[in-house]
């Protein structure tokens, strides 16, 4: 699984729209949409913000594991 599919899945699981996540990341909705569609690579510092917000590991967001491990 590609990371951009995973960040969409966790966003939808949290019942958030792209605008809400963009505001959390302090970027535009259009920029976030490019990350979520896989058209642009997301910087690591934004992954860290998402992992903290969703309380999941970076491995999960990156699509390297299937289980949602909470942050310790």
C-alpha positions, 0 to 999 in steps of 0.5 A: 500500500502506498502512503497516500492511500493510507493518509486518505484512509486515516483521514476518512476513518477520523471523519475529517475532510481535506480542508480540516487536515490541511488546516492542521498541517498549516498548508492549503487544501490544494497542497494536501490534495496533491499529497493524498493523490500521490502527485507530490511527496509529503515532507517528513515533518508533516507525517510526524504531525499526522502520526501524532494527530491520529495516534498511529505509528509512522510505519503505519502511515507509510504503509509498511505495516498493517496494524495501527500501533498507537504512539508510545 
